[in-house]
């Protein structure tokens, strides 16, 4: 389950990076938004994963 959780985050972050690279944003904006999205993704993923564990 933890492997799937990690892969899901990895795929999501990779997709975001690809989209943002194609948009060709300013480097500063790019890093700030990427940092925010990664922390948000990890946080939401952690919450969802934690909730699933509680339900079992």
Backbone as XML, in Angstrom:
<?xml version="1.0"?>
<chain id="A" units="angstrom">
  <residue number="1" name="UNK">
    <atom name="N" x="0.825" y="-1.200" z="0.000"/>
    <atom name="CA" x="0.000" y="0.000" z="0.000"/>
    <atom name="C" x="0.867" y="1.261" z="0.000"/>
  </residue>
  <residue number="2" name="UNK">
    <atom name="N" x="1.951" y="1.226" z="0.772"/>
    <atom name="CA" x="2.830" y="2.386" z="0.856"/>
    <atom name="C" x="3.526" y="2.641" z="-0.488"/>
  </residue>
  <residue number="3" name="UNK">
    <atom name="N" x="3.838" y="1.574" z="-1.213"/>
    <atom name="CA" x="4.483" y="1.712" z="-2.520"/>
    <atom name="C" x="3.533" y="2.411" z="-3.487"/>
  </residue>
  <residue number="4" name="UNK">
    <atom name="N" x="2.266" y="1.993" z="-3.486"/>
    <atom name="CA" x="1.254" y="2.612" z="-4.340"/>
    <atom name="C" x="1.098" y="4.085" z="-4.000"/>
  </residue>
  <residue number="5" name="UNK">
    <atom name="N" x="1.070" y="4.390" z="-2.716"/>
    <atom name="CA" x="0.943" y="5.753" z="-2.212"/>
    <atom name="C" x="2.092" y="6.619" z="-2.728"/>
  </residue>
  <residue number="6" name="UNK">
    <atom name="N" x="3.313" y="6.082" z="-2.670"/>
    <atom name="CA" x="4.492" y="6.800" z="-3.158"/>
    <atom name="C" x="4.425" y="7.003" z="-4.666"/>
  </residue>
  <residue number="7" name="UNK">
    <atom name="N" x="4.063" y="5.945" z="-5.397"/>
    <atom name="CA" x="3.971" y="6.020" z="-6.853"/>
    <atom name="C" x="2.933" y="7.036" z="-7.293"/>
  </residue>
  <residue number="8" name="UNK">
    <atom name="N" x="1.794" y="7.070" z="-6.608"/>
    <atom name="CA" x="0.728" y="8.017" z="-6.926"/>
    <atom name="C" x="1.235" y="9.447" z="-6.810"/>
  </residue>
  <residue number="9" name="UNK">
    <atom name="N" x="1.918" y="9.759" z="-5.702"/>
    <atom name="CA" x="2.500" y="11.088" z="-5.513"/>
    <atom name="C" x="3.522" y="11.392" z="-6.596"/>
  </residue>
  <residue number="10" name="UNK">
    <atom name="N" x="4.379" y="10.419" z="-6.899"/>
    <atom name="CA" x="5.433" y="10.601" z="-7.893"/>
    <atom name="C" x="4.855" y="10.914" z="-9.268"/>
  </residue>
  <residue number="11" name="UNK">
    <atom name="N" x="3.840" y="10.152" z="-9.678"/>
    <atom name="CA" x="3.197" y="10.357" z="-10.982"/>
    <atom name="C" x="2.533" y="11.725" z="-11.038"/>
  </residue>
  <residue number="12" name="UNK">
    <atom name="N" x="1.843" y="12.094" z="-9.964"/>
    <atom name="CA" x="1.150" y="13.378" z="-9.901"/>
    <atom name="C" x="2.136" y="14.536" z="-10.005"/>
  </residue>
  <residue number="13" name="UNK">
    <atom name="N" x="3.226" y="14.468" z="-9.247"/>
    <atom name="CA" x="4.245" y="15.517" z="-9.265"/>
    <atom name="C" x="4.906" y="15.594" z="-10.638"/>
  </residue>
  <residue number="14" name="UNK">
    <atom name="N" x="5.212" y="14.436" z="-11.237"/>
    <atom name="CA" x="5.821" y="14.407" z="-12.562"/>
    <atom name="C" x="4.907" y="15.055" z="-13.592"/>
  </residue>
  <residue number="15" name="UNK">
    <atom name="N" x="3.608" y="14.732" z="-13.525"/>
    <atom name="CA" x="2.628" y="15.314" z="-14.443"/>
    <atom name="C" x="2.574" y="16.829" z="-14.289"/>
  </residue>
  <residue number="16" name="UNK">
    <atom name="N" x="2.570" y="17.310" z="-13.047"/>
    <atom name="CA" x="2.554" y="18.751" z="-12.777"/>
    <atom name="C" x="3.803" y="19.408" z="-13.355"/>
  </residue>
  <residue number="17" name="UNK">
    <atom name="N" x="4.961" y="18.781" z="-13.161"/>
    <atom name="CA" x="6.221" y="19.317" z="-13.681"/>
    <atom name="C" x="6.196" y="19.409" z="-15.201"/>
  </residue>
  <residue number="18" name="UNK">
    <atom name="N" x="5.679" y="18.368" z="-15.867"/>
    <atom name="CA" x="5.598" y="18.353" z="-17.330"/>
    <atom name="C" x="4.679" y="19.465" z="-17.825"/>
  </residue>
  <residue number="19" name="UNK">
    <atom name="N" x="3.514" y="19.603" z="-17.189"/>
    <atom name="CA" x="2.559" y="20.643" z="-17.572"/>
    <atom name="C" x="3.186" y="22.025" z="-17.411"/>
  </residue>
  <residue number="20" name="UNK">
    <atom name="N" x="3.847" y="22.244" z="-16.276"/>
    <atom name="CA" x="4.438" y="23.547" z="-16.002"/>
    <atom name="C" x="5.622" y="23.850" z="-16.907"/>
  </residue>
  <residue number="21" name="UNK">
    <atom name="N" x="6.354" y="22.816" z="-17.307"/>
    <atom name="CA" x="7.465" y="23.010" z="-18.241"/>
    <atom name="C" x="6.924" y="23.429" z="-19.606"/>
  </residue>
  <residue number="22" name="UNK">
    <atom name="N" x="5.811" y="22.832" z="-20.017"/>
    <atom name="CA" x="5.212" y="23.171" z="-21.308"/>
    <atom name="C" x="4.612" y="24.577" z="-21.290"/>
  </residue>
  <residue number="23" name="UNK">
    <atom name="N" x="4.183" y="25.031" z="-20.115"/>
    <atom name="CA" x="3.676" y="26.402" z="-19.982"/>
    <atom name="C" x="4.820" y="27.411" z="-20.024"/>
  </residue>
  <residue number="24" name="UNK">
    <atom name="N" x="6.051" y="26.929" z="-19.723"/>
    <atom name="CA" x="7.253" y="27.758" z="-19.784"/>
    <atom name="C" x="7.154" y="28.984" z="-18.878"/>
  </residue>
  <residue number="25" name="UNK">
    <atom name="N" x="6.841" y="28.729" z="-17.614"/>
    <atom name="CA" x="6.716" y="29.812" z="-16.640"/>
    <atom name="C" x="8.079" y="30.349" z="-16.209"/>
  </residue>
  <residue number="26" name="UNK">
    <atom name="N" x="8.041" y="31.529" z="-15.605"/>
    <atom name="CA" x="9.241" y="32.130" z="-15.038"/>
    <atom name="C" x="9.816" y="31.192" z="-13.971"/>
  </residue>
  <residue number="27" name="UNK">
    <atom name="N" x="11.155" y="31.077" z="-13.932"/>
    <atom name="CA" x="11.809" y="30.118" z="-13.040"/>
    <atom name="C" x="11.408" y="30.280" z="-11.569"/>
  </residue>
  <residue number="28" name="UNK">
    <atom name="N" x="11.336" y="31.512" z="-11.076"/>
    <atom name="CA" x="10.976" y="31.736" z="-9.672"/>
    <atom name="C" x="9.573" y="31.222" z="-9.378"/>
  </residue>
  <residue number="29" name="UNK">
    <atom name="N" x="8.617" y="31.597" z="-10.215"/>
    <atom name="CA" x="7.229" y="31.154" z="-10.069"/>
    <atom name="C" x="7.183" y="29.630" z="-10.122"/>
  </residue>
  <residue number="30" name="UNK">
    <atom name="N" x="7.931" y="29.072" z="-11.077"/>
    <atom name="CA" x="8.004" y="27.625" z="-11.273"/>
    <atom name="C" x="8.408" y="26.902" z="-9.990"/>
  </residue>
  <residue number="31" name="UNK">
    <atom name="N" x="9.478" y="27.370" z="-9.350"/>
    <atom name="CA" x="9.959" y="26.709" z="-8.135"/>
    <atom name="C" x="9.005" y="26.883" z="-6.962"/>
  </residue>
  <residue number="32" name="UNK">
    <atom name="N" x="8.439" y="28.088" z="-6.809"/>
    <atom name="CA" x="7.502" y="28.350" z="-5.710"/>
    <atom name="C" x="6.259" y="27.470" z="-5.847"/>
  </residue>
  <residue number="33" name="UNK">
    <atom name="N" x="5.661" y="27.467" z="-7.048"/>
    <atom name="CA" x="4.444" y="26.687" z="-7.284"/>
    <atom name="C" x="4.734" y="25.195" z="-7.145"/>
  </residue>
  <residue number="34" name="UNK">
    <atom name="N" x="5.876" y="24.744" z="-7.667"/>
    <atom name="CA" x="6.252" y="23.331" z="-7.553"/>
    <atom name="C" x="6.382" y="22.927" z="-6.086"/>
  </residue>
  <residue number="35" name="UNK">
    <atom name="N" x="7.060" y="23.759" z="-5.306"/>
    <atom name="CA" x="7.220" y="23.490" z="-3.877"/>
    <atom name="C" x="5.881" y="23.390" z="-3.170"/>
  </residue>
  <residue number="36" name="UNK">
    <atom name="N" x="4.986" y="24.332" z="-3.474"/>
    <atom name="CA" x="3.651" y="24.338" z="-2.876"/>
    <atom name="C" x="2.873" y="23.090" z="-3.264"/>
  </residue>
  <residue number="37" name="UNK">
    <atom name="N" x="2.891" y="22.756" z="-4.550"/>
    <atom name="CA" x="2.142" y="21.603" z="-5.045"/>
    <atom name="C" x="2.664" y="20.298" z="-4.456"/>
  </residue>
  <residue number="38" name="UNK">
    <atom name="N" x="3.978" y="20.170" z="-4.352"/>
    <atom name="CA" x="4.558" y="18.948" z="-3.795"/>
    <atom name="C" x="4.160" y="18.782" z="-2.335"/>
  </residue>
  <residue number="39" name="UNK">
    <atom name="N" x="4.285" y="19.871" z="-1.551"/>
    <atom name="CA" x="3.915" y="19.776" z="-0.134"/>
    <atom name="C" x="2.424" y="19.526" z="0.034"/>
  </residue>
  <residue number="40" name="UNK">
    <atom name="N" x="1.617" y="20.146" z="-0.834"/>
    <atom name="CA" x="0.165" y="19.948" z="-0.792"/>
    <atom name="C" x="-0.183" y="18.499" z="-1.137"/>
  </residue>
  <residue number="41" name="UNK">
    <atom name="N" x="0.459" y="17.982" z="-2.193"/>
    <atom name="CA" x="0.220" y="16.605" z="-2.632"/>
    <atom name="C" x="0.586" y="15.611" z="-1.534"/>
  </residue>
  <residue number="42" name="UNK">
    <atom name="N" x="1.750" y="15.814" z="-0.922"/>
    <atom name="CA" x="2.203" y="14.927" z="0.149"/>
    <atom name="C" x="1.249" y="15.004" z="1.338"/>
  </residue>
  <residue number="43" name="UNK">
    <atom name="N" x="0.804" y="16.232" z="1.668"/>
    <atom name="CA" x="-0.109" y="16.435" z="2.803"/>
    <atom name="C" x="-1.449" y="15.749" z="2.568"/>
  </residue>
  <residue number="44" name="UNK">
    <atom name="N" x="-2.042" y="15.981" z="1.388"/>
    <atom name="CA" x="-3.331" y="15.363" z="1.042"/>
    <atom name="C" x="-3.181" y="13.842" z="0.974"/>
  </residue>
  <residue number="45" name="UNK">
    <atom name="N" x="-2.100" y="13.400" z="0.340"/>
    <atom name="CA" x="-1.826" y="11.967" z="0.239"/>
    <atom name="C" x="-1.686" y="11.332" z="1.610"/>
  </residue>
  <residue number="46" name="UNK">
    <atom name="N" x="-1.014" y="12.033" z="2.522"/>
    <atom name="CA" x="-0.838" y="11.544" z="3.893"/>
    <atom name="C" x="-2.184" y="11.450" z="4.604"/>
  </residue>
  <residue number="47" name="UNK">
    <atom name="N" x="-3.025" y="12.460" z="4.428"/>
    <atom name="CA" x="-4.354" y="12.466" z="5.048"/>
    <atom name="C" x="-5.197" y="11.303" z="4.530"/>
  </residue>
  <residue number="48" name="UNK">
    <atom name="N" x="-5.221" y="11.140" z="3.211"/>
    <atom name="CA" x="-6.009" y="10.070" z="2.588"/>
    <atom name="C" x="-5.500" y="8.704" z="3.051"/>
  </residue>
  <residue number="49" name="UNK">
    <atom name="N" x="-4.186" y="8.552" z="3.079"/>
    <atom name="CA" x="-3.565" y="7.298" z="3.499"/>
    <atom name="C" x="-3.875" y="7.016" z="4.967"/>
  </residue>
  <residue number="50" name="UNK">
    <atom name="N" x="-3.824" y="8.045" z="5.788"/>
    <atom name="CA" x="-4.098" y="7.922" z="7.223"/>
    <atom name="C" x="-5.561" y="7.541" z="7.457"/>
  </residue>
  <residue number="51" name="UNK">
    <atom name="N" x="-6.462" y="8.160" z="6.706"/>
    <atom name="CA" x="-7.889" y="7.866" z="6.829"/>
    <atom name="C" x="-8.186" y="6.419" z="6.441"/>
  </residue>
  <residue number="52" name="UNK">
    <atom name="N" x="-7.543" y="5.937" z="5.387"/>
    <atom name="CA" x="-7.725" y="4.555" z="4.944"/>
    <atom name="C" x="-7.278" y="3.583" z="6.036"/>
  </residue>
  <residue number="53" name="UNK">
    <atom name="N" x="-6.166" y="3.914" z="6.688"/>
    <atom name="CA" x="-5.654" y="3.063" z="7.761"/>
    <atom name="C" x="-6.637" y="3.012" z="8.929"/>
  </residue>
  <residue number="54" name="UNK">
    <atom name="N" x="-7.277" y="4.135" z="9.223"/>
    <atom name="CA" x="-8.244" y="4.190" z="10.321"/>
    <atom name="C" x="-9.480" y="3.348" z="10.010"/>
  </residue>
  <residue number="55" name="UNK">
    <atom name="N" x="-9.902" y="3.350" z="8.742"/>
    <atom name="CA" x="-11.100" y="2.604" z="8.344"/>
    <atom name="C" x="-10.902" y="1.094" z="8.449"/>
  </residue>
  <residue number="56" name="UNK">
    <atom name="N" x="-9.691" y="0.614" z="8.187"/>
    <atom name="CA" x="-9.391" y="-0.821" z="8.255"/>
    <atom name="C" x="-9.436" y="-1.364" z="9.635"/>
  </residue>
</chain>
